[in-house]
Amino acid sequence: MPFPPGGSTDLVGRAIAKAVEQPLKQSVPVANKPGANGAVGGKEVLASAPDGYNIGLLVQSLFAITPLAVKDETAIQLDRLTIVATLTTEDYVLVVNANSPHKTLEDLLKAPKVSYGTTGVGTGAQLSQALLFKSAGANAVDVPFDGGAPAVTAVLGEQVDAISAAPSEIMQHVKAGKLRPLATFSTKRSAYLPDVPTAQEKGHDVVVDQRRFVVAPQGLPDNVRKKLADAFAEARKDAGYDKFLKDAYAERWEVSGDEARQHMKDAGARYAAKVQELGISLGKK
């Protein structure tokens, strides 16, 4: 698990790891090794022996967004890994502290200065907000954190004005009246937040989501790949996993490895065009 404990990706990983134990008939321990939007732990997994015993959970933003922010000659290449299973898709939600004077998206964008927390450089949380604030001409500065959980803690503690986060990371605080959602970065309103407008509705063409999938090193023997793929396919039917997805406000994303690669390449091209159009720097030196 190349992300910190408590964030949305970690929660998805732990849920599927538990569900896949039965079809594999063995324990599947989760080891958190965060850093660089999944690149640190991801590289470690992909450098291991292709025997099926070392697998990882990676995210779309590592391939579609991180390259826009970080120049890395050793970056993980989509075509050089084995996609064992695809899992979930989640939209990002822009929230502020319930005590914030900004009651609406318009209020936030008109503020003299805005600080917004992200889950790190080259992440969907950073990109969604960077595109929004830049297109709106807002005076905004990003504050990076190492994962979703610390970013949520920062907005709860009023250390930043806003954050963009996955529903699973903020919904309990929204329901508790501690955070106020202002917009979602999706093409349509969320079934979980039907009263919250999309950024597009408010005139800002910003659509960013996150996709999660299980990977193994390149060169995985066919029989091993099939065993893992079959086990995860069975795990996705698990009642406990299904309940987790509903409780975590996550949607299923269950496509082939080739479809997943193409989707992420298309997303990367779309994001790159928007960044260039708006003249945004996500962290390039």
GUVEXZA-831743 format. One line per 8 residues: number of its first residue (from 1); their letters; for each residue x, z, y of N, C-alpha, C, O. Coordinates in steps of 0.02 Angstrom, whole numbers, plus 50000, padded with zeros to 5 digits. Each point is the difference from the previous one (the first is absolute). Last residue first. Layout:
NUM) a) X,Z,Y,X,Z,Y,X,Z,Y,X,Z,Y  ... $
This chain:
285) kkglsigl) 50509,49390,51092,50057,50013,50045,50026,49934,50030,50047,50001,50039  49696,50081,49867,50059,49958,49991,50053,50016,50051,49986,50016,50058  49786,50077,49919,50059,50040,49984,50062,49959,49988,50053,50027,49983  49725,49895,50081,49982,50057,49958,50061,50042,49981,49995,50049,49964  49921,49775,50243,50058,50020,49960,49980,50062,49961,49983,50052,50029  49871,49733,50096,50008,50070,49980,50065,50009,49961,50018,49958,49958  49848,49848,50156,50068,50021,50021,50014,50072,49984,50031,50036,50040  49771,49818,49913,49995,50054,50048,50068,50025,50024,50003,50043,50045 $
277) eqvkaayr) 49980,49779,49794,49953,49982,50054,49999,50053,50055,49997,49984,50059  50123,50057,49741,50034,49951,50043,49957,49983,50061,50025,49996,50056  49882,50142,49780,50055,50036,50033,50037,49954,50048,50017,50020,50056  49814,49887,49809,49972,50044,50052,50054,50036,50038,49996,50007,50061  50068,49857,49756,49974,49959,50054,49972,50042,50057,50010,49985,50058  50060,50122,49744,50058,49974,50037,49977,49958,50060,50030,50004,50054  49807,50075,49794,50026,50054,50042,50059,49975,50043,50005,50018,50059  49906,49832,49782,49950,50014,50052,50025,50054,50049,49993,49993,50060 $
269) agadkmhq) 50137,49955,49749,50002,49944,50048,49952,50013,50058,50016,49985,50057  49985,50171,49766,50063,50002,50037,50004,49946,50052,50022,50012,50056  49796,49989,49794,49994,50054,50049,50063,50004,50044,49995,50009,50060  50008,49841,49761,49954,49976,50052,49993,50053,50055,49999,49983,50059  50124,50076,49751,50036,49949,50038,49957,49974,50058,50025,49991,50056  49876,50157,49793,50048,50035,50043,50043,49951,50040,50019,50016,50057  49825,49899,49786,49964,50036,50052,50049,50032,50049,49991,49997,50061  50095,49899,49747,49978,49952,50049,49964,50034,50058,50009,49982,50058 $
261) raedgsve) 50060,50152,49758,50058,49973,50037,49977,49953,50056,50024,50005,50056  49811,50075,49797,50025,50053,50044,50058,49976,50042,50003,50013,50060  49911,49845,49774,49953,50005,50056,50024,50053,50050,49995,49990,50061  50126,49990,49740,50010,49940,50041,49954,50002,50061,50021,49982,50056  49955,50189,49782,50062,50007,50037,50013,49941,50046,50024,50009,50056  49721,50043,49889,50060,49985,49961,50063,50010,50044,49996,50002,50061  49790,50148,49996,50012,49928,49993,50064,49989,49960,50034,50048,49982  49805,50150,50130,50022,49988,49932,50004,49925,49988,49951,49968,49979 $
253) wreayadk) 49992,50239,50199,50033,49935,50009,50032,49984,49933,50055,50024,49984  49749,50165,50128,50040,49971,49946,50030,49933,50021,49967,49960,50034  49978,50244,50140,49967,49945,49966,50047,49974,49945,50061,50005,50006  49908,50250,50121,50042,49942,49986,49960,49947,49962,49956,50016,49960  50001,50224,50119,49976,49946,50043,50042,49937,49992,50011,49962,50048  49996,50255,49830,50055,49983,50045,49982,49942,50047,50041,49978,50040  49810,50102,49790,50015,50059,50041,50053,49985,50053,50002,50032,50053  49944,49800,49790,49942,50013,50044,50014,50059,50047,49985,49997,50059 $
245) lfkdygad) 50178,49954,49779,49995,49945,50049,49943,50012,50048,50007,49989,50060  50018,50163,49760,50052,50008,50051,49994,49946,50054,50002,50015,50059  49860,49969,49753,49977,50053,50046,50051,50010,50056,49981,50010,50058  50079,49844,49771,49946,49971,50039,49973,50050,50051,49986,49983,50057  50172,50092,49788,50032,49956,50049,49947,49969,50045,50010,49994,50061  49915,50136,49761,50033,50042,50048,50033,49959,50056,49998,50019,50058  49902,49870,49758,49950,50030,50044,50031,50043,50054,49977,50001,50057  50143,49782,49828,49993,50072,49990,49951,50030,50051,50004,49985,50059 $
237) kraeafad) 50085,49785,49922,49931,50012,49979,49985,50074,49993,49943,50020,49989  50274,49895,50064,49956,49985,50057,49927,50010,49984,49958,50003,50045  50211,50018,49786,50000,50058,50046,49953,49989,50059,49970,50047,50025  50071,49777,49822,49958,50051,49970,49993,50060,50047,49946,50028,50007  50200,49804,50056,49933,49972,50001,49950,50050,49972,49944,50007,50025  50283,50046,49962,49973,50010,50068,49930,49970,50007,49958,50027,50036  50153,49943,49759,49989,50072,50011,49971,50013,50069,49954,50041,50008  50112,49740,49934,49939,50019,49963,49983,50074,50012,49942,50018,50007 $
229) alkkrvnd) 50260,49900,50083,49942,49969,50034,49935,50020,49967,49951,50016,50034  50251,50054,49864,49988,50035,50063,49938,49972,50036,49959,50039,50024  50110,49853,49781,49978,50068,49983,49984,50039,50063,49950,50035,50003  50140,49749,50021,49931,49998,49976,49974,50070,49984,49943,50017,50016  50284,49959,50043,49958,49986,50058,49926,50001,49980,49959,50029,50035  50197,49989,49794,49999,50062,50040,49955,49991,50061,49960,50043,50017  50080,49771,49844,49959,50049,49964,49994,50066,50038,49949,50034,49997  50188,49790,50092,49928,49984,50001,49958,50053,49965,49946,50017,50024 $
221) plgqpavv) 50287,50052,50093,49979,49961,49941,49924,49991,50000,49963,50044,50022  50177,49986,50205,49963,50041,49953,49979,49957,49940,49969,49947,50010  50151,49989,50197,50030,49995,49934,49966,50043,49948,50025,50008,49944  49973,50067,50312,49998,49932,49974,50032,49999,49931,50047,50038,49986  49845,50195,50095,50057,49955,50012,49988,49930,49971,49963,49991,49952  49821,50141,50122,50054,50016,49954,50057,49952,50014,49990,49950,50034  49760,50149,50093,50053,49952,49986,50049,50027,49949,50004,50060,49988  49727,49967,50132,50051,50029,49958,50052,49947,49982,49982,49944,49982 $
213) frrqdvvv) 49848,50084,50247,50008,49970,49934,50060,50031,49964,50045,50027,50031  49779,49961,50213,50047,50039,49958,50001,49971,49929,49950,49978,49974  49982,49966,50309,49987,49986,49930,50054,50036,49959,50057,50006,50021  49824,49994,50247,50054,50019,49955,49979,49986,49928,49943,50014,49981  49991,49878,50283,49981,50044,49945,50062,50016,49958,50055,49975,50012  49851,49914,50243,50057,50021,49959,49974,50045,49945,49962,50047,50012  49963,49793,50217,49977,50017,49932,50061,50015,49958,50042,49956,49988  49877,49985,50281,50050,50037,49961,49969,50021,49933,49955,50043,49998 $
205) dhgkeqat) 49976,49841,50238,50006,49967,49935,50057,50031,49959,50053,49971,49991  49772,50115,50209,50072,50001,49983,50008,49973,49929,49979,50032,49952  49808,50015,50169,50037,49946,50032,50073,49996,49985,50037,49964,50034  49785,50185,49877,50017,50019,50069,50044,49948,50034,50027,50013,50054  49908,49963,49719,49937,50007,50038,50013,50014,50073,49962,49979,50043  50222,50019,49809,49976,49933,50015,49935,50002,50041,49991,49961,50046  50100,50238,49868,50037,49978,50059,49977,49930,50021,49997,49985,50059  49824,50161,49815,50065,49971,49983,50035,49982,50066,49968,49992,50052 $
197) pvdplyas) 49849,50214,49930,50010,49928,50009,50068,49977,49974,50047,50040,49995  49791,50169,49923,50063,49987,50034,50012,49925,50005,50001,49966,49949  49817,50146,49934,49989,50005,50072,50063,49985,50040,49998,50001,50062  49993,50005,49693,49957,49947,50026,49988,50000,50075,49981,49949,50029  50184,50145,49783,49996,50016,50071,49957,49947,50035,50025,49963,50042  50008,50027,49724,50011,50072,50007,49994,50023,50073,49989,50058,50014  49999,49714,49921,49940,50032,49973,50006,50076,50008,49949,50035,50001  50176,49794,50168,50008,50036,49937,49934,50031,49978,49963,50027,50041 $
189) rktsftal) 50061,49745,50112,49996,50073,50004,50006,50031,49930,49976,49973,49951  50143,49793,50086,49932,50024,50006,50000,50077,50000,50049,50031,49979  50152,49849,50019,49958,49944,50021,49927,50020,50007,49961,49966,50034  50246,50209,50010,49974,49961,49945,49956,49944,50027,49986,49997,50060  50133,50218,50029,50036,49936,50005,49980,49954,49941,50043,49976,49963  49824,50232,50183,50032,49982,49938,50032,49931,50008,49977,49959,50040  49953,50258,50140,49995,49931,49978,50031,49992,49931,50040,50041,49978  49927,50174,50131,49982,49956,50055,49989,49928,49980,49961,49963,50030 $
181) prlkgakv) 50030,50311,49865,50019,49930,49989,49975,49956,50057,49943,50007,50023  50129,50263,49964,49947,49954,50021,50024,49928,49988,50050,49979,50028  50005,50292,49873,50024,49935,50023,49940,49956,50018,49947,50006,49970  50015,50214,49958,50066,50010,50030,50030,49936,50028,50041,50001,50045  49746,50054,49823,49995,50001,50072,50066,50010,50036,50001,50019,50059  49940,49954,49701,50006,50069,50023,49997,50005,50076,50002,50054,50028  49996,49735,49863,49940,50036,49979,50000,50072,50024,49947,50028,50013  50244,49843,50027,49944,49971,50038,49936,50038,49983,49962,50019,50045 $
173) hqmiespa) 50227,50033,49832,50006,50028,50067,49946,49973,50046,49977,50034,50046  50040,49884,49734,49982,50070,49996,50003,50033,50068,49960,50045,50015  50108,49727,49967,49928,50011,49995,49980,50073,49995,49949,50020,50029  50282,49871,49983,49968,50029,50059,49926,50020,49991,49974,50038,50042  50181,49858,49792,50042,50048,50036,49963,50035,50056,50022,50054,50022  49883,49771,49841,50012,50059,49958,50040,50053,50036,49997,50059,49982  49960,49727,50123,49942,50045,49997,50013,50063,49960,49978,50055,50019  50231,49828,50096,49953,49982,49948,49942,50049,49999,50010,50059,50018 $
165) asiadvqe) 50119,49898,50215,50012,50028,49934,49949,49975,49950,49947,49974,50019  50163,50036,50253,49964,49954,49956,50016,50022,49929,50059,50007,49983  49941,50141,50259,50036,49972,49943,49953,49949,49966,49939,50002,50007  50099,50148,50248,49961,49963,49950,50044,49982,49941,50062,50000,50005  50014,50141,50178,49931,49989,50022,49957,49968,49945,49940,50014,49995  50269,50162,49965,49991,49930,50019,49926,49990,50016,49957,50039,49979  50106,50173,49973,50068,49979,50019,50001,49926,50018,50045,49977,50036  49771,50180,49883,50001,49970,50067,50070,49985,50025,50013,50002,50060 $
157) glvatvap) 49907,50076,49718,50034,50048,50044,50006,49976,50071,50033,50032,50041  49870,49831,49794,49961,50061,49996,50030,50053,50047,49963,50040,50029  50151,49760,49944,49942,49990,50043,49954,50061,49997,49966,50015,50049  50229,49991,49817,50018,49993,50071,49940,49991,50045,49996,50029,50054  49980,49976,49709,50015,50067,50025,50016,49997,50075,49980,50045,50038  49994,49752,49849,49936,50034,50008,50009,50069,50030,49963,50021,50044  50229,49862,49898,49968,49968,50058,49933,50032,50014,49982,50011,50058  50140,50057,49749,50027,50027,50063,49970,49968,50062,49997,50033,50052 $
149) aggdfpvd) 49927,49881,49737,49984,50071,50008,50030,50030,50064,49963,50033,50038  50084,49738,49894,49935,50011,50028,49984,50073,50014,49971,50016,50052  50288,49887,49951,49943,50004,49955,49935,50018,50036,50000,50020,50057  50215,50010,50055,50018,49978,49933,49942,50009,49952,50002,50042,49954  49995,49902,50321,50005,50056,49954,50015,49972,49930,49990,49940,49988  50020,49970,50294,50000,49992,49927,50007,50065,49962,50037,50045,50020  49863,49865,50224,50039,50057,49975,49999,49997,49924,49949,50015,49969  50001,49808,50261,49990,50022,49931,50047,50056,49982,50057,50003,50023 $
141) vanagask) 49814,49909,50215,50065,50009,49967,49989,50027,49930,49958,50044,49990  49901,49821,50234,50001,50041,49939,50070,50002,49970,50037,49951,50003  49790,49949,50196,50067,50031,50005,50007,50049,49942,49980,50058,50006  49859,49712,49998,50004,50072,50010,50072,50024,50004,50045,49968,49972  49838,49806,49991,50040,50014,50059,50006,50074,50015,50011,50019,50058  49883,49857,49753,49957,50030,50052,50038,50015,50064,49969,50020,50050  50140,49892,49758,49949,49950,50019,49954,50027,50055,49973,49961,50039  50190,50186,49872,50032,49945,50036,49948,49949,50023,50002,49978,50057 $
133) fllaqslq) 49928,50204,49809,50019,50023,50067,50032,49944,50042,49990,49996,50060  49946,49955,49713,49943,50021,50041,50021,50016,50071,49974,49972,50048  50192,49978,49790,49961,49940,50018,49943,50018,50046,49987,49965,50049  50140,50213,49866,50041,49959,50045,49962,49938,50023,50002,49983,50059  49899,50156,49778,49997,50029,50067,50041,49960,50050,49980,49991,50057  50020,49941,49716,49930,49999,50025,49996,50026,50071,49965,49972,50042  50246,50038,49844,49980,49933,50021,49930,50000,50030,49989,49969,50052  50098,50235,49857,50035,49979,50060,49974,49933,50026,49985,49992,50059 $
125) agtgvgtt) 49930,50087,49739,49980,50047,50052,50032,49981,50067,49969,50003,50052  50094,49884,49751,49936,49977,50026,49974,50044,50056,49967,49977,50046  50299,50012,49919,49941,50019,49960,49936,49971,50032,50000,49980,50058  50242,50024,50021,49984,49947,49952,49941,50016,49955,49996,49973,49945  50118,50235,50159,50012,49933,50025,49984,49949,49945,50019,50009,49942  49851,50228,50054,50068,49975,49998,50004,49929,50027,49950,49967,50011  49848,50158,49983,50030,50025,49937,50069,49971,49990,50026,49999,49945  49854,50056,50300,49999,49951,49946,50031,50031,49938,50032,50053,50003 $
117) gysvkpak) 49849,50019,50258,50041,50015,49942,49994,49945,49948,49946,49971,49991  50029,50030,50291,49966,49992,49935,50048,50010,49942,50056,49975,50000  49893,50066,50285,50050,50006,49947,49962,49994,49934,49950,50034,49989  49997,49886,50281,49978,50020,49934,50061,50006,49953,50043,49956,49999  49872,50028,50283,50054,49996,49951,49973,50027,49934,49964,50049,49998  49888,49911,50185,50062,49984,50034,50060,49993,49953,50044,49959,50011  49706,49984,49902,50038,50059,50018,50066,49981,50034,50029,49948,49983  49797,49907,49916,50006,50003,50073,50042,50060,50023,50011,50009,50060 $
109) lldeltkh) 49937,49949,49708,50038,49942,50024,50010,50001,50076,50046,49968,50026  49819,50200,49868,50070,50005,49978,50043,49945,50030,50055,50012,50024  49711,49983,50013,50031,50057,50035,50074,50004,49984,50042,50008,50045  49828,49835,49837,50012,49979,50070,50034,50055,50039,50046,49986,50040  49880,50060,49742,50061,49958,50000,50017,49978,50070,50059,49999,50019  49805,50226,49973,49991,49933,49973,50067,49963,49999,50049,50023,50030  49937,50202,50046,49940,50000,49957,49990,49932,49965,49970,49997,49947  50232,50157,50172,49984,49930,49986,49943,49997,49949,50011,50010,49940 $
101) psnanvvl) 50100,50191,50133,49953,49978,50052,49976,49928,49987,49953,49976,50032  50124,50204,49772,50025,49948,50045,49948,49981,50051,49940,49998,49985  50044,50156,49822,50005,50028,50068,50023,49948,50051,50004,50016,50060  49983,49936,49706,49932,50012,50024,49998,50028,50071,49950,49994,50035  50251,49846,49882,49979,50069,49991,49930,50010,50029,49982,49969,50050  50071,49787,49870,50029,50046,50049,49977,50070,49982,49954,50009,49960  50070,49729,49905,49968,50064,50015,50038,50038,50055,50060,49989,50010  49904,49760,49841,50032,50029,50059,49962,50064,50018,49939,49998,50012 $
93) vydettlt) 50095,49864,49745,49952,50028,50048,50039,50032,50057,50047,50039,49988  49988,49762,49797,50026,50053,50042,49947,50022,50051,49959,49959,50022  50006,49941,49717,50006,49982,50070,50030,50058,50039,50000,50057,49977  50033,49874,49753,49971,50047,50049,50010,49973,50070,50053,49972,50015  49963,49970,49695,50007,49976,50068,49965,50050,50046,49947,50025,49983  50167,49974,49743,49952,50015,50054,50013,49962,50064,50055,49974,50011  50052,49978,49755,49958,50059,49999,49948,50004,50055,49940,49995,49986  50233,49840,49835,49978,50010,50070,49947,50054,50000,49962,50007,49951 $
85) avitlrdl) 50254,49941,49870,49928,50009,50012,49987,50006,50075,50041,50028,50036  50173,49905,49871,49968,50022,49939,49924,50005,50009,49962,49981,49955  50248,49876,50158,49939,50036,50020,49961,50016,49937,49972,49955,49968  50299,49996,50076,49943,49990,49956,49941,50040,50026,50004,50061,50005  50212,49822,50134,49975,50061,49969,49941,49982,49955,49970,49946,50008  50149,49908,50151,50050,50028,49955,49979,50068,49974,50042,50044,49990  49840,49816,50173,50009,49958,49942,50050,50028,49949,50011,49971,49947  49944,50139,50264,49939,49997,49960,50009,49961,49935,49973,50019,49948 $
77) qiatedkv) 50229,50111,50174,49966,49936,50004,49940,49998,49953,50005,50019,49942  50150,50178,50198,49967,49982,49938,49962,49934,50010,49962,49994,50048  50257,50063,50103,49928,50014,49994,49973,49977,49933,50023,49950,49972  50205,50046,50138,49988,50023,49931,49926,50015,49987,49982,50034,49952  50106,49898,50261,50023,49947,49954,49986,50019,49927,50000,49957,49956  49877,50114,50277,50031,50030,49941,50018,49946,49950,49957,49970,49967  49929,50092,50292,50041,49949,49968,50038,50032,49943,50043,50044,50012  49717,50027,50113,50066,50021,49975,50035,49941,49966,49973,49969,49955 $
69) alptiafl) 49807,50010,50146,50030,50055,50039,50072,50015,49981,50039,50022,50042  49815,49815,49853,49993,49985,50071,50036,50051,50044,50012,49988,50059  49972,50035,49701,50049,49949,50020,49996,49979,50073,50048,49973,50028  49789,50185,49882,50068,50028,50009,50051,49946,50018,50043,50014,50043  49729,49923,49899,50010,50028,50067,50072,50024,50011,50029,49984,50052  49884,49916,49740,49967,49961,50052,50016,50024,50071,49993,49962,50048  50093,50145,49748,50016,49929,49996,49972,49959,50057,50030,49949,50019  49932,50287,49960,50072,49994,49988,50022,49926,50001,50056,49985,50019 $
61) sqvllgin) 49712,50078,49993,50035,50002,50064,50076,49993,49992,50034,49975,50045  49813,50042,49763,50003,49934,50033,50043,50002,50063,50038,49952,50011  50013,50225,49793,49945,49984,50046,50012,49934,50035,50057,49978,50008  50015,50171,49744,50020,49972,50064,49939,49978,50040,49944,49998,49974  50143,50162,49803,49941,49978,50037,50023,49976,50068,50026,50039,50040  50107,49976,49703,49987,50028,50067,49937,49972,50031,49971,49952,49975  50189,50096,49775,49954,49958,50038,49986,50033,50067,50012,50060,50008  50141,49960,49751,50006,50014,50072,49956,49950,50037,50015,49940,50003 $
53) ygdpasal) 49996,50051,49764,49998,50073,50010,50009,50020,50073,49989,50058,50017  50020,49714,49880,49932,50026,50006,49995,50075,50013,49945,50026,50010  50251,49820,49974,49977,50022,49934,49929,50030,50003,49974,50021,49949  50228,49872,50202,49932,49974,49992,49971,50016,49931,49987,49956,49959  50199,50187,50198,49993,49956,49942,49928,49976,49993,49954,50039,50007  50118,50023,50241,50003,50034,49934,49993,49949,49944,49985,49941,50012  49996,50019,50228,50069,49996,49976,50008,50032,49931,50054,49997,49971  49739,50005,50149,50015,49931,49981,50072,49990,49978,50017,49948,49970 $
45) vekggvag) 49907,50267,50107,49962,49980,49941,50022,49931,49976,50011,49989,49940  50082,50088,50259,50025,50039,49943,49965,49980,49936,50031,49992,49947  49896,49917,50257,50064,49970,49978,50028,50037,49940,50030,49969,49956  49777,50119,50144,49986,49937,49968,50063,49966,49974,50000,49973,49945  50010,50226,50186,49980,50013,49931,49987,49936,49962,50014,49996,49940  50043,49974,50285,50051,50042,49968,49984,50012,49927,50040,49985,49956  49806,49897,50188,50058,49960,49979,50051,50042,49962,50031,49975,49953  49756,50095,50159,49999,49987,49928,50062,49964,49975,50009,49994,49939 $
37) nagpknav) 49962,50067,50293,49936,49971,49980,50000,49978,49927,49970,49949,49982  50216,50177,50111,49999,49928,50018,49938,49965,49974,50004,49945,49974  50019,50287,49913,50047,49971,50047,49989,49926,50011,49988,49963,49952  49959,50253,49847,49978,49963,50059,50057,49970,50041,50058,50019,49992  49876,50078,49762,50065,49982,50029,49987,49957,50061,50009,49939,49998  49857,50221,49797,49999,49975,50069,50070,49988,50025,50042,50046,50001  49839,49954,49745,50057,50026,50038,49998,49969,50070,50003,49939,50006  49827,50108,49764,50008,49966,50064,50057,50033,50038,50000,50060,50012 $
29) pvsqklpq) 49924,49912,49708,50017,50042,50057,50011,49958,50063,50024,49943,49997  49847,50028,49767,50028,49956,50051,50015,50042,50063,49958,50003,50045  49995,50027,49663,49996,50024,50070,50033,49950,50047,50046,49964,49981  49837,49952,49789,50058,50041,50020,49993,50019,50073,49962,49970,50037  49895,49869,49841,50011,50056,49953,50066,50036,50013,50036,50019,49953  49842,49789,50156,50071,49997,49980,50018,50052,49949,50050,49996,49965  49728,49995,50126,50014,49937,49965,50073,49992,49979,50015,49967,49950  49929,50234,50170,49962,49994,49937,50014,49933,49965,50016,50001,49941 $
21) evakaiar) 50080,50044,50275,50031,50039,49947,49963,49991,49933,50032,49996,49948  49904,49914,50272,50035,49955,49953,50033,50039,49943,50024,49969,49952  49858,50139,50231,49953,49960,49961,50035,49958,49947,49971,49985,49948  50156,50145,50207,49962,50044,49955,49955,49959,49954,49994,50014,49940  50122,49871,50226,50048,50026,49951,49965,50045,49950,50014,49998,49940  49865,49920,50245,50008,49949,49948,50049,50023,49946,49993,49982,49942  49971,50163,50241,49936,49989,49965,50009,49949,49944,49975,50011,49945  50206,50033,50200,49988,50056,49955,49936,49991,49960,49996,50020,49942 $
13) gvldtsgg) 50058,49818,50223,50048,50001,49945,49988,50055,49950,50003,49989,49940  49870,50002,50259,49980,49946,49955,50046,50000,49939,49977,49993,49944  50079,50156,50225,49938,50021,49967,49976,49947,49951,49978,50017,49944  50210,49935,50191,50016,50053,49951,49938,50020,49961,50003,50009,49940  49969,49845,50240,50032,49966,49944,50018,50049,49945,49992,49985,49941  49915,50100,50261,49951,49962,49961,50032,49965,49940,49970,49999,49946  50149,50225,50138,49975,49941,50034,49954,49960,49954,49993,50016,49941  50124,50185,49986,49943,50013,50043,49972,49940,50036,49943,50003,50023 $
5) ppfpm) 50320,50019,49896,49939,50029,49971,49945,50006,50052,50013,50014,50058  50171,49793,49980,49996,50073,49998,49936,50024,49966,49951,49963,49996  50162,49802,49929,49969,50027,50060,49995,50075,49995,50003,50027,49944  50061,49806,49878,50047,49996,50057,49970,50020,50067,50017,49972,50052  49953,50071,49673,49958,50000,50059,50044,50000,50062,50025,50053,50021 $
